[in-house]
């Protein structure tokens, strides 16, 4: 992997996702489970476990709950060491932002 690809991957990482991923990896290793075994137990793909642990994947709360169940921990235990607060940047929620709807004038032609 060259420097340009590494920088591009690093740019996709979110501080919160990275912190959760690092903690997930720590818990997984402490539970003596491989990514493959955890993925099987949580019913997700192994590559997705890798993405989450690297901070590239953005799992849903339900996916995290499944992973926690497979590891024998609670969601609060997964999030406990994460001390991150982010100022909204307008990028992460861009797709959910409200948009003004432009009304199209009705034509009188029939």
BELSUL-V873667 format. One record per run of one state. SS is the DSSP state (hx for helix, st for strand, lp for the rest). FROM is the first residue (numbers start at 1). TO is the last residue. If there is no record, write none. Layout:
SS | FROM | TO
SS | FROM | TO
This chain:
lp | 1 | 2
hx | 3 | 11
lp | 12 | 14
hx | 15 | 30
lp | 31 | 34
hx | 35 | 42
lp | 43 | 45
hx | 46 | 54
lp | 55 | 60
hx | 61 | 71
lp | 72 | 74
hx | 75 | 79
lp | 80 | 93
hx | 94 | 96
lp | 97 | 110
